[in-house]
């Protein structure tokens, strides 16, 4: 998938993870809010109802015994007042207890206090009537008091268990909050790392590669420019002596009679011709002519070269196949220069192919992701099925004067590359050892020329003046 698709998927996954992180944060916040609400209770009697109740019951028991022994009316008044306060205290705080267990224990305690109040009233009546049943009434009262204290102890135990449970729940909630924060932090760090890796892989790394390639291309262009100037000077200086040597050799060959001398002169003539070809390549490499562009079908350039080279390749036992996989594609080219490039590529393919092999030349559109540029292009490709190009040779393939052929000048591919560049194209290659090599001339697609519609014949008019037969 393209970088936009990957970034969209990455953003979608990031949004989903952020949603779960937000959900966990909300859950953690709710837990902390509940803990805060329970900790924010300011009434101490709510948290320690049993202790307060036991203290009040002790005072009540003391006041009642003081009334029963001393028959002091003020003692009973204190008992009555404290009893009313304790009943109001229970009624007020029993429903505010935090746990169901505490509320159940407090309800049982509240229910049994009615027996305690009634036994206290019996003691009062027995004391006021000076009845002999005071001791019996006090015995009942003490039994009820002990039962009330027992129930208050149960309330205290329930409060301790509730407090312990609250502490455990708070610790568990805090651990969950801490775990959620750590997981969210790890996920965010992972997302940040993934985003950094995607940005580096899809943006920074390609830019770095393009920068290195641009720098290498600039250095290569500087070398070619310097080498071109040197080649032009050397070729100019060599051409004149070669012309003079060839003229003198032509004169000398007329006076030669020995077969050995004639054979030697032919060797000299062939070497002079080879030097002239090298000088011509030098000049073409140093000062390539500007292309005279004309719009032509891409497949037409291949057919013209195929018809020219097919007999020559057939004598070498090679078959030349032509395919059109880009029907209707047109290119703006200098036919002579592009023919020179294609001829050079086909000859190289022939040199790399074993006898009986096929050479395929075709026009095709680039595959998806094959080219970095978005400009619409067409590729004129020459493919052989030879041994391929060695990795160490690939690095120097377009260096001037580098050749793996004994009689090669090493200028064929550099000249072809410069010609293609002047056509706003690029010369690329793909090779695989043991499978073959494919060179592609990548050219921008041109608009096909419009053919003017034929002009319909005009109808003859009958009002033409009569011509004089004498004329």
N, C-alpha and C positions, 0 to 999 in steps of 0.2 A: 504493500500500500504506500501511497504518497505521504509526504510529510504532513500535509493538511489532515489526512485521515488519521495518521498516528497521533497528531496533536489533539484532534477532536476526541479520539478514544481516550487519550490520557486525561483530558479535561473531564470527560464523563466519569471515568473511574475515580478521579480526584474528588469530584463533586459528591459521588456516592459515599466515598470514605469520609468526607467531611460531614455528610449527613449523619452517619453512624457516630462519628466523634461528637457532634452536637447533641445527638440523642443520649450518649453516655454522659456528657457534661450536664445535660438537663436532669438526668436521673441522679447524678452525684449532687447537683445543687439541691434537688428535692430532699435527698437524704440529709444533707447538712442543714437545710432549713428545718426539718423535723427535729433534729438534734438541738438546734438552737432554740426552738420553741419550748422543748422540754427543759432546757437548761435555764430559760429565762423566767421560770416561775419564781416570784419574789416572796410568796407567803410561806414562812418556815413551817407553819402548822400543817400545811398540805404535805410536806415532805416528811414530817415527824409527828404525825397525828397520834400514834400510839404512845410516844413518850409524854406528850402534853396531856393525854387522857389519864395516864397513870399518875402523873403529878396531881391532877385535879381530884382523882379518886382518893388519893392519900389524904388530901386536905378534907374531903368530904367525910371520910371515915373518922378522922380526928375530931371534926366538929360534932358528929353525931355521938361519939363516945363521950365527949365533953358535956354534951347536953344530957345524956343518959345518966352519967355519974353525978354531975353537979346541978342538974336540973336548971341550967342557965338558959333563959329564953333567948339571950343574944346569940348563943351558940347555934340554936335552931334557926334563927334568922340568917346567920352566916351560911348554914347548910342550905337553906332554901335559896338564898341568892346564888351561891356557887352552883347549885343544881340547875337553876334556870340558865346560867351562863354556859354550863357544860352541854345542856340539851341544845341550846342555840348553836353552840360550836359544832356539835355533831351534825345537826341539820344543815349547817352552812357548808361544811367541808367534806361531807361524805361523798358527794357526787363529783367533787373535783379531784378525787384520787386518780392517778394515771392508769393503773392496771385493773383489769376485771377482778383479779384475785384479791387485791386490796379492798375494792369496793364490796366484795362479798363478805370479807372478814369484818369490815366496818358495819355492814348491815346486820350481821349476826350480833355484833357487840351492841349496836343500837337497840335491837329487839330485846336483848336480855336486860338492858338497863331498866326497863319497865318493872321487872321483878325486883330489881334493886331499889327503885323508888318506893314501891309498895311495902317492902319490908321495912324501909326507913320510916314510913308513915305509921306502921304498926308499933314500932319502937316509941314513936312520939306519943301515940294514944295510950300505950301502957304506962309511960312515964307520967303523963298528965293525970291519968286516973289512979295512979299509985297502985296498979294492979300487980299481983304476984308474978304475972307472966312476962315481966321485963327481961329476965334472963333468957327465957325461951325465945322472945322476939329478937334479942341481941344475937343469939346463936344462929337463928335463920338469916339475920342480916349479914353476919360474918361469912356464912356460906355463900350467900349471893355476891358479896364483895370479892371473895376469892375467885368465884366463877367469872366475874367481870374482869378481874386482873388477868385471869387465864386467857380470856378472849382478847384482851388488849395485847397480851404477849403474842398470840397468833397473828394479830394485826401487824405487830412489829416484825415478826418473821416474814410475813407476806411482803411488807415494805422492803425488807432487806433483799428478798429474792427478786422483787421488781427492780430494785436499784441495781442489783448485779446483772439482771437481764438487760437493763437499759445500758449499762456500761459495755456489756458484750455486743449489743446491737450497735452502739456508737463506734466501738473499735472495728466491728465488721464493716460498717458503712465507711469509716475513714480508710480502711484497707481497700475497699472497692473504689473509693474516690482516687486513692493513690495509684491503684492499678490502672484505672481508666486514664489518669493523667500520663502515666508512663507509656501505656499502649498508644495513646494519642500522640505523644512526643515521638515515639519510635516510628509510628506511621507517617507523621509529618516529615521526619528526617528522611524516611524512605522515599516519600513523594518528592521531597526536595532533591535528593540524590538522583532519583529517576529522571526528574525534569532536567537536572544539570547534565545527565548523561545523554538524554535525547537531544538537548540543545547542542551539546558538543559533537555528538555523532552526526546530526543532520544539518547543523549550521556552521559550527566552528571548524570541524575537521575538513568538510569540503572547501571552505574558504582557505584553510591552510594549504590544502593540496593545490587549489587554484593559484594561490600566491606563489608556491614553489614552482608550479608549472610555468606561470607567467615569468618568473625570474629566470628559469632555465631557457624559456623561449627568447627572452630579451638577450641573454648571454649568447644563445645560439645565433640570433640575428646579428649581433655585433661581430661575432666570429665570421659569419657569412659575408657581411659587408667588407670587413678587412680582407678576407680571403678573395672576395670578388675583385677588389681593387688590385690585389697582387696578381691574380690570375689574368686580369685584363692586360696589365703591363707585361707579364711574362709572355702571354700569347702574342701580343703585338711585336715583341722583340724577336720571337721565334719564327713568326710567319714569314718575314722577309728573307732570312737565310734559307728557310725551307724552299721558298719559291726559286731562289737562285740555285740551290743544289738540284732541285728537280729539273730546271732548265738545262743545267750542265749535264745531268745524267741523260736527258733526252738526246743531247748532241753527241755524247760519248757512245751511246748505244748504236748509233749509225755506223761507227767504225769498228765495232766488235764483231769478230768472226768466230771465235772459239765458243763452242757450246757451254763450256764451264764459265767463261766470262759473261755470256748472256744469262745464265742461271743466276750468277752473282748479282747482275744488274737488276734482275727481277726481284730478288730478295731485298735489294736496296730500295727499289721502287715501292714494294709493299710496306716496308717500314716507314718510308717517307709518307705514304698515304695514311698509315696508322698515326703518325705524328700529326698530320694535318687534321685527322678526325679528333684527336685529343685537343689540338688548338681550337678547333671549332666548338667542342664541348666547353672548353675554358671560356671562350667568348660568350657562349650562350648562357653559361652559369653566371658570368660576371655582369652581363648587360642583357637580361631577358627582355624581349620586346613586349610592348603592351598588347594585350589580346584585343582582337577585332571581334567584338561580341555580336552574335546573331542568335535569335531564338530558334531552336531546332528540337525535334523529338529526342528524348534521352536514348531510346532504343535505336534510333537511326544512327547515332555515333557508334554504337556497338556493331551494328550490321556492316557499316562501312569498313571498320577495322577487321571484322571477321572474314569478309570476302577477300581482303587483301592478304591476310596471313594464313588462311586455311590451307592453300596448296603447299606452302612452305612447311607447315606443321605436319601435314599428311605425309610428306617425304620422310619426316623423322619418326613416323609411326604414332603420332599424337592426333587425338580427335578434339575438335573445338566445338563446344556446344554453346548456343546462344539462347537465353531465356529472357522474356519480358514479364516481370512481376510488378511493373509500375506502368500499366497501360495508360496512355494519354498524358504522361508526365513530359514537360518540356523544360529545357535548360537554356540559359544564355551563355554560349561558349564561343571560343575561337576554334573552329573545327580542326584546323591544322595543328594547333598546339595540343588540344585534347587527344587527337589521334596519336600524336607523338607520345603522350603519357601512356595511353592504353597500349600502344605497340611495345613500349618499354616494359610495362607490367606483364604483358602476355609472353614476351621473350624470356623474362625472368622466370615465369611460371613454367615455360617449356624447358628451360635449363634445369629446373628443380624436379621435373616429372620423369618417371621411368618410361621406357618404351611401352606403347600400348595403353597409356593412361589417358584420361580425359582432362580437358581444361574447360571450365565453365565460366562464361562471362554473362552477366545478367544485369538488368536494371531493376531496382527494388526500392521500396520505401523503408525507412529505418524502423526497426522493432521498438516496442515500448521501452523507454529508458535507455536506449542505445546511445543517444546523443544528448549532451548537456544543453545544447541550444534548443530553444522552442521554435526556431524558424523552420518552416516546412522545407524538407530537403528530399533529394533523391540520390541514390547511391549507384554508381557504375562500378560493379564488382568483378574482379578477376580472381578465380579460385582454382587452386591446383590441389592435387592429392599426393604430394611428395612427402619428404621426410620432415617438413616443418623447419622453423628457424630456431637455432640454439639460443638460449637466454643471453649468453654473452654477446652474441651477434646482434640481438634485438636492440641493445642499448646504443649501438653505433651504426644502426641501419641507415640513418639519414645524414651521417657525417660525410662531408666531402672527401673524396679520394680514399674512402674505405671500401674495399671490395673483397669478396671471397673468391672471385674468378681470377684466373691467372692473367688473362688478357683484358680484364676490366679496368676502367678508369676510376670507378667509384663515384661518378657524377650522374649516373642515370636517375637514381631515386632522389637525390637533392634537387636536380633540375625539374623532375616531375613534381616534387613537392612545391617548389617555387611557382611553377606554372599554375597549379591548382589554387595556391594561395592568391594569385593574381585574379583568379576567377571567383574570389570570395568563398572559397571552399576549403576543404582539408583532406589530406591523404592519410588514411588510417589503415591499420592492418590487424588481423587476428590470426594467430598461429597456434598449432598444437603439435608437439613432436609426435611423429609417426602417423599423423592424420592428414596434415596439409596446412596451407596458408591461403588466406583470402585478403587481397588488397582492395580497398574501397575508395573511390573518388567521390567524396560527398560534395554535392553542388546544390545551391538553393534552387527551388522550383521557380520557373519563370512562367509568365502568362502566355498562353498559346496565342500566336498571331491570328488576328481575325481575317478571314478571307472575304473580300468584298463580294456582295451578291452580284450576279450578272445583270447588266442593264437590259431591260426588256426592249426589243426592237420597236422603233417608232413606226407608226402607221404612215404609209405614203399618202401625201396630199394630192388632190386632183386639181389644184389651182396653180400648178407650176407653169411658167411661161413656155411657150413652144420654142424649140431651138432651131436655129437656121441650119439646114442640112449642109450648107457650104462650110460651116465651121466644123 
